[in-house]
Amino acid sequence: MDDDLIELRFGLYDDRFEHCERRIKELEDARDEKAEANESRLGRQMNWAMLSLFVIEVVIGGVEIWMMFRHA
């Protein structure tokens, strides 16, 4: 009888560990999905920032050329 109780306890602990394992895996997956979404958003922001800087550079270059020909 004592061995049966020990086996039942081990079974119970195994079930609890499996449950905790599944929960941890779900939480890690959710965290990874959130991190991917944040990286994607950051990437888009960086692309827009680079595009904005390029447009500003083109505008400044155009103004410089216009001023150079106007004063020539």
Steps between C-alpha positions, in 0.01 A plus 500: 500500500782736580653445156165572335474835682852590395419413138181711517696793637758469222218489249346809652830686493559393140159638404576828676840529332345433159236764567766752602705410192203567272428832671862611475507406132182699434639802683830481310314475169288803588813693600673406174199611295493832683874549447463427128219753475712763675797428273278530197363835620851626575614394154217694337583806708865479397401468133281808521774693680754409231255591224428834669871579530551414132214728394637782717844451343352517149307816586810667646700400190230642275497828693881523479495444123219754456690761705822429308332560160306801628819676614704401196 
